[in-house]
Amino acid sequence: MEVCIKAFGELTPGELFAAARLRQAVFYLEQHVTCEDLDALDPAALFLWCEAEGETVGCLRILPPGVRCAEASVGRVAVAAAWRRRGVARRMMRAALEYIDRTWGAPVRISSQEYVVPFYESLGFEVVSERYAEAGIPHRKMLRG
């Protein structure tokens, strides 16, 4: 499994299409999220994805400090259904956190779906908010210092 990372402006049309298609499959088709996925933050983002067996099996986006919040942030974490529970999300998150530590040395804020809070806690995040609904799904804000 290969991990790739590029700024939005460096993505090939094929790479952007693969990320958008995977995000659509997970957030729109599976989770029935009806709010905007591709948004005004994507052009400021770094895209990180995993490739295996010739396909994009997971992706996420990294936002620099000061873009979405004071801290760096990671979001839009998506893993293809056939690749779940195989370490893809953990591998992507570790790579994203290493990149953030190396590049900005900044704390990281995320908005986690409530059911995956334990996963993010295992990566050093702490819950810093009460439950709230985002796109109709229970979430918690989390911070890694």
N, CA, C and O atoms as a GROMACS GRO file, in nm:
protein
  580
    1MET      N    1   0.085  -0.118   0.000
    1MET     CA    2   0.000   0.000   0.000
    1MET      C    3   0.090   0.124   0.000
    1MET      O    4   0.180   0.137   0.082
    2GLU      N    5   0.064   0.213  -0.092
    2GLU     CA    6   0.144   0.335  -0.106
    2GLU      C    7   0.064   0.455  -0.056
    2GLU      O    8  -0.054   0.471  -0.088
    3VAL      N    9   0.131   0.541   0.022
    3VAL     CA   10   0.070   0.666   0.070
    3VAL      C   11   0.124   0.780  -0.015
    3VAL      O   12   0.245   0.793  -0.032
    4CYS      N   13   0.035   0.863  -0.067
    4CYS     CA   14   0.072   0.977  -0.150
    4CYS      C   15   0.015   1.104  -0.086
    4CYS      O   16  -0.089   1.100  -0.021
    5ILE      N   17   0.084   1.215  -0.106
    5ILE     CA   18   0.035   1.342  -0.056
    5ILE      C   19   0.073   1.452  -0.154
    5ILE      O   20   0.187   1.461  -0.199
    6LYS      N   21  -0.026   1.536  -0.186
    6LYS     CA   22  -0.002   1.648  -0.276
    6LYS      C   23  -0.094   1.764  -0.239
    6LYS      O   24  -0.203   1.745  -0.186
    7ALA      N   25  -0.046   1.884  -0.268
    7ALA     CA   26  -0.131   2.002  -0.256
    7ALA      C   27  -0.236   1.996  -0.366
    7ALA      O   28  -0.213   1.936  -0.472
    8PHE      N   29  -0.349   2.058  -0.342
    8PHE     CA   30  -0.460   2.058  -0.439
    8PHE      C   31  -0.412   2.094  -0.579
    8PHE      O   32  -0.447   2.027  -0.676
    9GLY      N   33  -0.333   2.200  -0.590
    9GLY     CA   34  -0.287   2.248  -0.720
    9GLY      C   35  -0.190   2.155  -0.791
    9GLY      O   36  -0.163   2.173  -0.910
   10GLU      N   37  -0.138   2.056  -0.720
   10GLU     CA   38  -0.044   1.960  -0.779
   10GLU      C   39  -0.113   1.831  -0.825
   10GLU      O   40  -0.053   1.750  -0.894
   11LEU      N   41  -0.239   1.813  -0.787
   11LEU     CA   42  -0.311   1.690  -0.822
   11LEU      C   43  -0.336   1.682  -0.972
   11LEU      O   44  -0.367   1.782  -1.036
   12THR      N   45  -0.322   1.562  -1.025
   12THR     CA   46  -0.362   1.541  -1.164
   12THR      C   47  -0.515   1.531  -1.166
   12THR      O   48  -0.576   1.505  -1.062
   13PRO      N   49  -0.577   1.552  -1.280
   13PRO     CA   50  -0.723   1.533  -1.287
   13PRO      C   51  -0.765   1.394  -1.239
   13PRO      O   52  -0.868   1.380  -1.173
   14GLY      N   53  -0.687   1.292  -1.272
   14GLY     CA   54  -0.720   1.156  -1.229
   14GLY      C   55  -0.713   1.138  -1.079
   14GLY      O   56  -0.798   1.069  -1.021
   15GLU      N   57  -0.613   1.198  -1.015
   15GLU     CA   58  -0.600   1.188  -0.869
   15GLU      C   59  -0.716   1.259  -0.799
   15GLU      O   60  -0.772   1.208  -0.703
   16LEU      N   61  -0.750   1.378  -0.848
   16LEU     CA   62  -0.863   1.452  -0.790
   16LEU      C   63  -0.993   1.374  -0.810
   16LEU      O   64  -1.075   1.366  -0.719
   17PHE      N   65  -1.012   1.318  -0.928
   17PHE     CA   66  -1.133   1.240  -0.956
   17PHE      C   67  -1.142   1.120  -0.862
   17PHE      O   68  -1.249   1.091  -0.810
   18ALA      N   69  -1.031   1.048  -0.841
   18ALA     CA   70  -1.032   0.931  -0.753
   18ALA      C   71  -1.070   0.969  -0.611
   18ALA      O   72  -1.148   0.898  -0.546
   19ALA      N   73  -1.015   1.080  -0.560
   19ALA     CA   74  -1.049   1.124  -0.424
   19ALA      C   75  -1.196   1.166  -0.416
   19ALA      O   76  -1.266   1.128  -0.323
   20ALA      N   77  -1.241   1.243  -0.514
   20ALA     CA   78  -1.381   1.289  -0.513
   20ALA      C   79  -1.477   1.171  -0.525
   20ALA      O   80  -1.581   1.169  -0.460
   21ARG      N   81  -1.443   1.076  -0.607
   21ARG     CA   82  -1.529   0.959  -0.625
   21ARG      C   83  -1.538   0.876  -0.497
   21ARG      O   84  -1.645   0.829  -0.460
   22LEU      N   85  -1.424   0.858  -0.428
   22LEU     CA   86  -1.424   0.782  -0.303
   22LEU      C   87  -1.502   0.856  -0.196
   22LEU      O   88  -1.581   0.795  -0.123
   23ARG      N   89  -1.482   0.987  -0.185
   23ARG     CA   90  -1.557   1.066  -0.087
   23ARG      C   91  -1.707   1.058  -0.116
   23ARG      O   92  -1.788   1.047  -0.023
   24GLN      N   93  -1.745   1.063  -0.243
   24GLN     CA   94  -1.886   1.052  -0.280
   24GLN      C   95  -1.942   0.916  -0.238
   24GLN      O   96  -2.052   0.908  -0.184
   25ALA      N   97  -1.867   0.810  -0.264
   25ALA     CA   98  -1.913   0.675  -0.230
   25ALA      C   99  -1.936   0.661  -0.079
   25ALA      O  100  -2.036   0.603  -0.037
   26VAL      N  101  -1.844   0.715   0.000
   26VAL     CA  102  -1.855   0.700   0.146
   26VAL      C  103  -1.957   0.797   0.204
   26VAL      O  104  -2.048   0.755   0.275
   27PHE      N  105  -1.943   0.926   0.176
   27PHE     CA  106  -2.025   1.025   0.245
   27PHE      C  107  -2.166   1.037   0.187
   27PHE      O  108  -2.262   1.050   0.262
   28TYR      N  109  -2.179   1.033   0.057
   28TYR     CA  110  -2.311   1.052  -0.005
   28TYR      C  111  -2.386   0.919  -0.019
   28TYR      O  112  -2.499   0.906   0.028
   29LEU      N  113  -2.325   0.823  -0.085
   29LEU     CA  114  -2.396   0.698  -0.112
   29LEU      C  115  -2.414   0.611   0.013
   29LEU      O  116  -2.521   0.554   0.032
   30GLU      N  117  -2.310   0.599   0.098
   30GLU     CA  118  -2.321   0.514   0.217
   30GLU      C  119  -2.385   0.586   0.335
   30GLU      O  120  -2.478   0.534   0.398
   31GLN      N  121  -2.336   0.707   0.365
   31GLN     CA  122  -2.382   0.776   0.485
   31GLN      C  123  -2.496   0.873   0.458
   31GLN      O  124  -2.552   0.931   0.552
   32HIS      N  125  -2.532   0.891   0.334
   32HIS     CA  126  -2.644   0.977   0.294
   32HIS      C  127  -2.629   1.121   0.342
   32HIS      O  128  -2.728   1.186   0.377
   33VAL      N  129  -2.506   1.170   0.343
   33VAL     CA  130  -2.479   1.310   0.378
   33VAL      C  131  -2.522   1.394   0.258
   33VAL      O  132  -2.479   1.369   0.145
   34THR      N  133  -2.604   1.493   0.284
   34THR     CA  134  -2.655   1.575   0.173
   34THR      C  135  -2.595   1.715   0.170
   34THR      O  136  -2.633   1.797   0.087
   35CYS      N  137  -2.502   1.743   0.261
   35CYS     CA  138  -2.437   1.875   0.254
   35CYS      C  139  -2.316   1.867   0.162
   35CYS      O  140  -2.271   1.759   0.124
   36GLU      N  141  -2.265   1.982   0.128
   36GLU     CA  142  -2.154   1.995   0.033
   36GLU      C  143  -2.030   1.917   0.078
   36GLU      O  144  -1.986   1.932   0.192
   37ASP      N  145  -1.975   1.835  -0.008
   37ASP     CA  146  -1.850   1.765   0.022
   37ASP      C  147  -1.733   1.843  -0.036
   37ASP      O  148  -1.646   1.888   0.039
   38LEU      N  149  -1.729   1.860  -0.168
   38LEU     CA  150  -1.627   1.946  -0.228
   38LEU      C  151  -1.664   2.089  -0.190
   38LEU      O  152  -1.773   2.136  -0.222
   39ASP      N  153  -1.575   2.157  -0.121
   39ASP     CA  154  -1.608   2.290  -0.071
   39ASP      C  155  -1.494   2.388  -0.094
   39ASP      O  156  -1.393   2.354  -0.155
   40ALA      N  157  -1.512   2.508  -0.044
   40ALA     CA  158  -1.413   2.614  -0.065
   40ALA      C  159  -1.281   2.588   0.007
   40ALA      O  160  -1.183   2.657  -0.019
   41LEU      N  161  -1.277   2.489   0.097
   41LEU     CA  162  -1.152   2.457   0.167
   41LEU      C  163  -1.062   2.363   0.087
   41LEU      O  164  -0.941   2.360   0.109
   42ASP      N  165  -1.119   2.288  -0.006
   42ASP     CA  166  -1.037   2.193  -0.082
   42ASP      C  167  -0.918   2.259  -0.153
   42ASP      O  168  -0.808   2.203  -0.148
   43PRO      N  169  -0.933   2.375  -0.217
   43PRO     CA  170  -0.817   2.435  -0.284
   43PRO      C  171  -0.702   2.473  -0.189
   43PRO      O  172  -0.588   2.487  -0.233
   44ALA      N  173  -0.731   2.488  -0.059
   44ALA     CA  174  -0.626   2.521   0.038
   44ALA      C  175  -0.568   2.394   0.102
   44ALA      O  176  -0.475   2.402   0.182
   45ALA      N  177  -0.622   2.278   0.066
   45ALA     CA  178  -0.588   2.152   0.133
   45ALA      C  179  -0.474   2.078   0.066
   45ALA      O  180  -0.440   2.099  -0.050
   46LEU      N  181  -0.416   1.990   0.146
   46LEU     CA  182  -0.327   1.887   0.096
   46LEU      C  183  -0.410   1.760   0.094
   46LEU      O  184  -0.483   1.731   0.189
   47PHE      N  185  -0.400   1.685  -0.013
   47PHE     CA  186  -0.473   1.559  -0.025
   47PHE      C  187  -0.376   1.446   0.003
   47PHE      O  188  -0.266   1.442  -0.052
   48LEU      N  189  -0.418   1.354   0.087
   48LEU     CA  190  -0.339   1.237   0.118
   48LEU      C  191  -0.425   1.116   0.083
   48LEU      O  192  -0.543   1.113   0.117
   49TRP      N  193  -0.367   1.018   0.015
   49TRP     CA  194  -0.444   0.901  -0.020
   49TRP      C  195  -0.356   0.777  -0.020
   49TRP      O  196  -0.234   0.785  -0.028
   50CYS      N  197  -0.422   0.662  -0.010
   50CYS     CA  198  -0.356   0.532  -0.016
   50CYS      C  199  -0.398   0.463  -0.144
   50CYS      O  200  -0.516   0.462  -0.180
   51GLU      N  201  -0.300   0.405  -0.211
   51GLU     CA  202  -0.326   0.326  -0.330
   51GLU      C  203  -0.286   0.182  -0.304
   51GLU      O  204  -0.182   0.156  -0.244
   52ALA      N  205  -0.369   0.091  -0.348
   52ALA     CA  206  -0.339  -0.052  -0.337
   52ALA      C  207  -0.407  -0.123  -0.452
   52ALA      O  208  -0.520  -0.091  -0.489
   53GLU      N  209  -0.338  -0.218  -0.507
   53GLU     CA  210  -0.392  -0.298  -0.617
   53GLU      C  211  -0.448  -0.210  -0.729
   53GLU      O  212  -0.551  -0.243  -0.789
   54GLY      N  213  -0.379  -0.099  -0.757
   54GLY     CA  214  -0.415  -0.012  -0.868
   54GLY      C  215  -0.534   0.079  -0.844
   54GLY      O  216  -0.585   0.140  -0.939
   55GLU      N  217  -0.579   0.091  -0.720
   55GLU     CA  218  -0.692   0.180  -0.694
   55GLU      C  219  -0.668   0.265  -0.569
   55GLU      O  220  -0.586   0.232  -0.484
   56THR      N  221  -0.742   0.374  -0.561
   56THR     CA  222  -0.740   0.459  -0.442
   56THR      C  223  -0.833   0.396  -0.341
   56THR      O  224  -0.953   0.384  -0.365
   57VAL      N  225  -0.778   0.354  -0.226
   57VAL     CA  226  -0.857   0.280  -0.126
   57VAL      C  227  -0.890   0.364  -0.004
   57VAL      O  228  -0.972   0.324   0.079
   58GLY      N  229  -0.827   0.480   0.009
   58GLY     CA  230  -0.854   0.570   0.120
   58GLY      C  231  -0.802   0.708   0.088
   58GLY      O  232  -0.708   0.723   0.010
   59CYS      N  233  -0.864   0.809   0.149
   59CYS     CA  234  -0.816   0.946   0.128
   59CYS      C  235  -0.856   1.032   0.247
   59CYS      O  236  -0.946   0.997   0.324
   60LEU      N  237  -0.789   1.144   0.260
   60LEU     CA  238  -0.823   1.245   0.359
   60LEU      C  239  -0.767   1.378   0.311
   60LEU      O  240  -0.691   1.383   0.215
   61ARG      N  241  -0.807   1.485   0.380
   61ARG     CA  242  -0.747   1.614   0.346
   61ARG      C  243  -0.690   1.676   0.473
   61ARG      O  244  -0.742   1.659   0.583
   62ILE      N  245  -0.580   1.748   0.453
   62ILE     CA  246  -0.511   1.820   0.560
   62ILE      C  247  -0.525   1.968   0.532
   62ILE      O  248  -0.499   2.014   0.420
   63LEU      N  249  -0.566   2.044   0.633
   63LEU     CA  250  -0.573   2.189   0.620
   63LEU      C  251  -0.468   2.253   0.710
   63LEU      O  252  -0.457   2.218   0.827
   64PRO      N  253  -0.390   2.347   0.656
   64PRO     CA  254  -0.287   2.414   0.736
   64PRO      C  255  -0.348   2.494   0.850
   64PRO      O  256  -0.467   2.527   0.846
   65PRO      N  257  -0.268   2.524   0.952
   65PRO     CA  258  -0.317   2.609   1.060
   65PRO      C  259  -0.370   2.741   1.003
   65PRO      O  260  -0.312   2.798   0.911
   66GLY      N  261  -0.481   2.788   1.061
   66GLY     CA  262  -0.537   2.916   1.021
   66GLY      C  263  -0.635   2.910   0.905
   66GLY      O  264  -0.695   3.012   0.871
   67VAL      N  265  -0.653   2.794   0.843
   67VAL     CA  266  -0.747   2.785   0.731
   67VAL      C  267  -0.888   2.758   0.781
   67VAL      O  268  -0.979   2.836   0.753
   68ARG      N  269  -0.907   2.650   0.853
   68ARG     CA  270  -1.040   2.618   0.908
   68ARG      C  271  -1.050   2.661   1.053
   68ARG      O  272  -1.156   2.704   1.099
   69CYS      N  273  -0.940   2.650   1.125
   69CYS     CA  274  -0.933   2.686   1.266
   69CYS      C  275  -0.788   2.725   1.295
   69CYS      O  276  -0.703   2.719   1.207
   70ALA      N  277  -0.761   2.764   1.418
   70ALA     CA  278  -0.626   2.808   1.453
   70ALA      C  279  -0.523   2.695   1.435
   70ALA      O  280  -0.408   2.721   1.398
   71GLU      N  281  -0.565   2.572   1.461
   71GLU     CA  282  -0.477   2.457   1.450
   71GLU      C  283  -0.480   2.402   1.307
   71GLU      O  284  -0.564   2.442   1.226
   72ALA      N  285  -0.388   2.311   1.278
   72ALA     CA  286  -0.401   2.232   1.155
   72ALA      C  287  -0.523   2.143   1.174
   72ALA      O  288  -0.566   2.118   1.287
   73SER      N  289  -0.579   2.095   1.065
   73SER     CA  290  -0.692   2.003   1.080
   73SER      C  291  -0.686   1.894   0.974
   73SER      O  292  -0.629   1.911   0.867
   74VAL      N  293  -0.747   1.782   1.008
   74VAL     CA  294  -0.758   1.668   0.918
   74VAL      C  295  -0.906   1.637   0.907
   74VAL      O  296  -0.978   1.637   1.007
   75GLY      N  297  -0.951   1.609   0.788
   75GLY     CA  298  -1.091   1.576   0.770
   75GLY      C  299  -1.115   1.500   0.641
   75GLY      O  300  -1.022   1.465   0.568
   76ARG      N  301  -1.243   1.476   0.614
   76ARG     CA  302  -1.285   1.404   0.494
   76ARG      C  303  -1.214   1.269   0.484
   76ARG      O  304  -1.174   1.227   0.376
   77VAL      N  305  -1.198   1.202   0.600
   77VAL     CA  306  -1.132   1.072   0.603
   77VAL      C  307  -1.229   0.968   0.549
   77VAL      O  308  -1.337   0.948   0.604
   78ALA      N  309  -1.190   0.902   0.442
   78ALA     CA  310  -1.276   0.803   0.378
   78ALA      C  311  -1.195   0.681   0.338
   78ALA      O  312  -1.083   0.693   0.287
   79VAL      N  313  -1.251   0.563   0.362
   79VAL     CA  314  -1.188   0.437   0.323
   79VAL      C  315  -1.291   0.356   0.247
   79VAL      O  316  -1.406   0.343   0.291
   80ALA      N  317  -1.251   0.302   0.134
   80ALA     CA  318  -1.341   0.217   0.054
   80ALA      C  319  -1.390   0.100   0.138
   80ALA      O  320  -1.313   0.042   0.215
   81ALA      N  321  -1.516   0.066   0.124
   81ALA     CA  322  -1.579  -0.038   0.206
   81ALA      C  323  -1.498  -0.168   0.207
   81ALA      O  324  -1.482  -0.229   0.313
   82ALA      N  325  -1.449  -0.209   0.093
   82ALA     CA  326  -1.375  -0.335   0.084
   82ALA      C  327  -1.240  -0.330   0.156
   82ALA      O  328  -1.178  -0.435   0.178
   83TRP      N  329  -1.194  -0.212   0.192
   83TRP     CA  330  -1.063  -0.197   0.254
   83TRP      C  331  -1.070  -0.159   0.402
   83TRP      O  332  -0.966  -0.134   0.464
   84ARG      N  333  -1.188  -0.156   0.459
   84ARG     CA  334  -1.201  -0.121   0.600
   84ARG      C  335  -1.151  -0.234   0.689
   84ARG      O  336  -1.153  -0.351   0.652
   85ARG      N  337  -1.106  -0.194   0.808
   85ARG     CA  338  -1.052  -0.288   0.909
   85ARG      C  339  -0.925  -0.359   0.859
   85ARG      O  340  -0.896  -0.473   0.896
   86ARG      N  341  -0.851  -0.287   0.774
   86ARG     CA  342  -0.725  -0.340   0.722
   86ARG      C  343  -0.610  -0.242   0.747
   86ARG      O  344  -0.503  -0.255   0.689
   87GLY      N  345  -0.634  -0.143   0.833
   87GLY     CA  346  -0.528  -0.050   0.872
   87GLY      C  347  -0.511   0.070   0.781
   87GLY      O  348  -0.417   0.147   0.799
   88VAL      N  349  -0.600   0.089   0.684
   88VAL     CA  350  -0.584   0.200   0.590
   88VAL      C  351  -0.599   0.334   0.662
   88VAL      O  352  -0.515   0.423   0.645
   89ALA      N  353  -0.704   0.350   0.740
   89ALA     CA  354  -0.727   0.478   0.809
   89ALA      C  355  -0.612   0.509   0.905
   89ALA      O  356  -0.567   0.623   0.912
   90ARG      N  357  -0.566   0.410   0.979
   90ARG     CA  358  -0.455   0.432   1.073
   90ARG      C  359  -0.329   0.473   0.997
   90ARG      O  360  -0.258   0.565   1.039
   91ARG      N  361  -0.301   0.406   0.888
   91ARG     CA  362  -0.182   0.440   0.809
   91ARG      C  363  -0.191   0.583   0.755
   91ARG      O  364  -0.094   0.658   0.761
   92MET      N  365  -0.309   0.620   0.703
   92MET     CA  366  -0.326   0.756   0.651
   92MET      C  367  -0.313   0.859   0.763
   92MET      O  368  -0.245   0.960   0.746
   93MET      N  369  -0.378   0.834   0.876
   93MET     CA  370  -0.372   0.931   0.987
   93MET      C  371  -0.230   0.946   1.040
   93MET      O  372  -0.186   1.058   1.067
   94ARG      N  373  -0.159   0.838   1.054
   94ARG     CA  374  -0.019   0.848   1.100
   94ARG      C  375   0.064   0.931   1.002
   94ARG      O  376   0.143   1.015   1.044
   95ALA      N  377   0.046   0.907   0.873
   95ALA     CA  378   0.119   0.984   0.772
   95ALA      C  379   0.080   1.131   0.777
   95ALA      O  380   0.166   1.218   0.765
   96ALA      N  381  -0.049   1.159   0.795
   96ALA     CA  382  -0.096   1.298   0.803
   96ALA      C  383  -0.038   1.367   0.926
   96ALA      O  384   0.008   1.481   0.917
   97LEU      N  385  -0.039   1.300   1.040
   97LEU     CA  386   0.013   1.360   1.164
   97LEU      C  387   0.163   1.382   1.155
   97LEU      O  388   0.214   1.483   1.204
   98GLU      N  389   0.235   1.288   1.094
   98GLU     CA  390   0.379   1.306   1.073
   98GLU      C  391   0.405   1.427   0.984
   98GLU      O  392   0.496   1.506   1.010
   99TYR      N  393   0.327   1.441   0.878
   99TYR     CA  394   0.343   1.555   0.788
   99TYR      C  395   0.318   1.686   0.863
   99TYR      O  396   0.396   1.781   0.850
  100ILE      N  397   0.211   1.692   0.940
  100ILE     CA  398   0.178   1.814   1.016
  100ILE      C  399   0.288   1.845   1.116
  100ILE      O  400   0.330   1.960   1.128
  101ASP      N  401   0.336   1.744   1.189
  101ASP     CA  402   0.443   1.765   1.287
  101ASP      C  403   0.569   1.819   1.220
  101ASP      O  404   0.632   1.912   1.270
  102ARG      N  405   0.605   1.760   1.107
  102ARG     CA  406   0.725   1.800   1.033
  102ARG      C  407   0.712   1.939   0.972
  102ARG      O  408   0.808   2.017   0.973
  103THR      N  409   0.595   1.971   0.920
  103THR     CA  410   0.577   2.094   0.844
  103THR      C  411   0.544   2.214   0.932
  103THR      O  412   0.599   2.322   0.912
  104TRP      N  413   0.454   2.196   1.027
  104TRP     CA  414   0.408   2.310   1.108
  104TRP      C  415   0.432   2.294   1.257
  104TRP      O  416   0.432   2.392   1.330
  105GLY      N  417   0.453   2.172   1.304
  105GLY     CA  418   0.466   2.148   1.447
  105GLY      C  419   0.344   2.198   1.523
  105GLY      O  420   0.357   2.245   1.637
  106ALA      N  421   0.229   2.188   1.463
  106ALA     CA  422   0.107   2.248   1.518
  106ALA      C  423   0.017   2.144   1.581
  106ALA      O  424   0.020   2.026   1.544
  107PRO      N  425  -0.064   2.188   1.679
  107PRO     CA  426  -0.171   2.100   1.727
  107PRO      C  427  -0.267   2.070   1.611
  107PRO      O  428  -0.268   2.141   1.511
  108VAL      N  429  -0.347   1.964   1.627
  108VAL     CA  430  -0.438   1.922   1.521
  108VAL      C  431  -0.579   1.911   1.579
  108VAL      O  432  -0.599   1.849   1.683
  109ARG      N  433  -0.675   1.972   1.511
  109ARG     CA  434  -0.816   1.966   1.550
  109ARG      C  435  -0.892   1.888   1.445
  109ARG      O  436  -0.871   1.905   1.325
  110ILE      N  437  -0.981   1.801   1.491
  110ILE     CA  438  -1.066   1.725   1.399
  110ILE      C  439  -1.210   1.730   1.448
  110ILE      O  440  -1.238   1.762   1.564
  111SER      N  441  -1.299   1.697   1.358
  111SER     CA  442  -1.440   1.677   1.389
  111SER      C  443  -1.467   1.530   1.362
  111SER      O  444  -1.475   1.488   1.246
  112SER      N  445  -1.480   1.451   1.468
  112SER     CA  446  -1.490   1.306   1.454
  112SER      C  447  -1.633   1.258   1.466
  112SER      O  448  -1.707   1.301   1.555
  113GLN      N  449  -1.672   1.168   1.377
  113GLN     CA  450  -1.798   1.100   1.398
  113GLN      C  451  -1.784   1.025   1.531
  113GLN      O  452  -1.681   0.965   1.560
  114GLU      N  453  -1.891   1.031   1.610
  114GLU     CA  454  -1.883   0.980   1.746
  114GLU      C  455  -1.839   0.834   1.755
  114GLU      O  456  -1.765   0.797   1.847
  115TYR      N  457  -1.883   0.751   1.663
  115TYR     CA  458  -1.851   0.608   1.674
  115TYR      C  459  -1.702   0.578   1.653
  115TYR      O  460  -1.656   0.471   1.691
  116VAL      N  461  -1.625   0.671   1.594
  116VAL     CA  462  -1.482   0.647   1.575
  116VAL      C  463  -1.394   0.725   1.672
  116VAL      O  464  -1.272   0.730   1.654
  117VAL      N  465  -1.454   0.786   1.775
  117VAL     CA  466  -1.376   0.857   1.876
  117VAL      C  467  -1.266   0.767   1.934
  117VAL      O  468  -1.153   0.814   1.946
  118PRO      N  469  -1.293   0.642   1.971
  118PRO     CA  470  -1.185   0.558   2.026
  118PRO      C  471  -1.067   0.540   1.930
  118PRO      O  472  -0.952   0.533   1.974
  119PHE      N  473  -1.094   0.533   1.801
  119PHE     CA  474  -0.985   0.524   1.703
  119PHE      C  475  -0.895   0.646   1.712
  119PHE      O  476  -0.773   0.633   1.719
  120TYR      N  477  -0.954   0.766   1.714
  120TYR     CA  478  -0.874   0.888   1.721
  120TYR      C  479  -0.806   0.904   1.857
  120TYR      O  480  -0.697   0.959   1.865
  121GLU      N  481  -0.870   0.857   1.963
  121GLU     CA  482  -0.804   0.860   2.094
  121GLU      C  483  -0.678   0.775   2.091
  121GLU      O  484  -0.579   0.809   2.155
  122SER      N  485  -0.680   0.664   2.018
  122SER     CA  486  -0.562   0.577   2.007
  122SER      C  487  -0.447   0.646   1.934
  122SER      O  488  -0.333   0.601   1.941
  123LEU      N  489  -0.478   0.756   1.863
  123LEU     CA  490  -0.376   0.833   1.792
  123LEU      C  491  -0.335   0.958   1.870
  123LEU      O  492  -0.261   1.042   1.818
  124GLY      N  493  -0.383   0.971   1.993
  124GLY     CA  494  -0.342   1.084   2.078
  124GLY      C  495  -0.439   1.200   2.083
  124GLY      O  496  -0.406   1.303   2.142
  125PHE      N  497  -0.557   1.188   2.024
  125PHE     CA  498  -0.657   1.295   2.029
  125PHE      C  499  -0.739   1.285   2.157
  125PHE      O  500  -0.758   1.177   2.212
  126GLU      N  501  -0.786   1.400   2.204
  126GLU     CA  502  -0.875   1.406   2.320
  126GLU      C  503  -1.003   1.477   2.279
  126GLU      O  504  -1.000   1.572   2.202
  127VAL      N  505  -1.115   1.429   2.332
  127VAL     CA  506  -1.245   1.492   2.308
  127VAL      C  507  -1.246   1.628   2.377
  127VAL      O  508  -1.210   1.639   2.495
  128VAL      N  509  -1.288   1.733   2.304
  128VAL     CA  510  -1.291   1.868   2.361
  128VAL      C  511  -1.427   1.936   2.343
  128VAL      O  512  -1.439   2.058   2.356
  129SER      N  513  -1.530   1.856   2.313
  129SER     CA  514  -1.663   1.915   2.298
  129SER      C  515  -1.770   1.814   2.339
  129SER      O  516  -1.745   1.695   2.351
  130GLU      N  517  -1.887   1.867   2.358
  130GLU     CA  518  -2.004   1.781   2.376
  130GLU      C  519  -2.043   1.727   2.239
  130GLU      O  520  -1.990   1.771   2.137
  131ARG      N  521  -2.134   1.634   2.237
  131ARG     CA  522  -2.186   1.580   2.112
  131ARG      C  523  -2.261   1.690   2.036
  131ARG      O  524  -2.331   1.771   2.096
  132TYR      N  525  -2.244   1.692   1.904
  132TYR     CA  526  -2.319   1.784   1.818
  132TYR      C  527  -2.346   1.713   1.687
  132TYR      O  528  -2.278   1.616   1.652
  133ALA      N  529  -2.444   1.761   1.616
  133ALA     CA  530  -2.478   1.701   1.486
  133ALA      C  531  -2.409   1.778   1.375
  133ALA      O  532  -2.414   1.900   1.368
  134GLU      N  533  -2.343   1.704   1.288
  134GLU     CA  534  -2.284   1.760   1.166
  134GLU      C  535  -2.332   1.670   1.054
  134GLU      O  536  -2.308   1.549   1.055
  135ALA      N  537  -2.400   1.728   0.957
  135ALA     CA  538  -2.459   1.652   0.846
  135ALA      C  539  -2.552   1.543   0.899
  135ALA      O  540  -2.566   1.437   0.838
  136GLY      N  541  -2.617   1.570   1.013
  136GLY     CA  542  -2.712   1.476   1.071
  136GLY      C  543  -2.648   1.358   1.143
  136GLY      O  544  -2.718   1.264   1.181
  137ILE      N  545  -2.517   1.361   1.161
  137ILE     CA  546  -2.444   1.251   1.225
  137ILE      C  547  -2.381   1.303   1.354
  137ILE      O  548  -2.321   1.410   1.353
  138PRO      N  549  -2.393   1.228   1.466
  138PRO     CA  550  -2.330   1.272   1.592
  138PRO      C  551  -2.178   1.282   1.577
  138PRO      O  552  -2.113   1.190   1.529
  139HIS      N  553  -2.124   1.394   1.620
  139HIS     CA  554  -1.981   1.422   1.613
  139HIS      C  555  -1.930   1.474   1.748
  139HIS      O  556  -2.007   1.514   1.835
  140ARG      N  557  -1.798   1.472   1.762
  140ARG     CA  558  -1.727   1.535   1.874
  140ARG      C  559  -1.605   1.605   1.816
  140ARG      O  560  -1.538   1.552   1.728
  141LYS      N  561  -1.577   1.724   1.867
  141LYS     CA  562  -1.451   1.790   1.831
  141LYS      C  563  -1.341   1.725   1.914
  141LYS      O  564  -1.360   1.692   2.032
  142MET      N  565  -1.225   1.706   1.851
  142MET     CA  566  -1.112   1.644   1.918
  142MET      C  567  -0.986   1.724   1.888
  142MET      O  568  -0.975   1.790   1.785
  143LEU      N  569  -0.890   1.717   1.981
  143LEU     CA  570  -0.766   1.794   1.968
  143LEU      C  571  -0.647   1.705   2.004
  143LEU      O  572  -0.652   1.628   2.099
  144ARG      N  573  -0.542   1.718   1.926
  144ARG     CA  574  -0.413   1.653   1.955
  144ARG      C  575  -0.311   1.764   1.969
  144ARG      O  576  -0.288   1.840   1.875
  145GLY      N  577  -0.250   1.773   2.087
  145GLY     CA  578  -0.160   1.884   2.117
  145GLY      C  579  -0.022   1.871   2.065
  145GLY      O  580   0.060   1.961   2.086
   0.00000   0.00000   0.00000
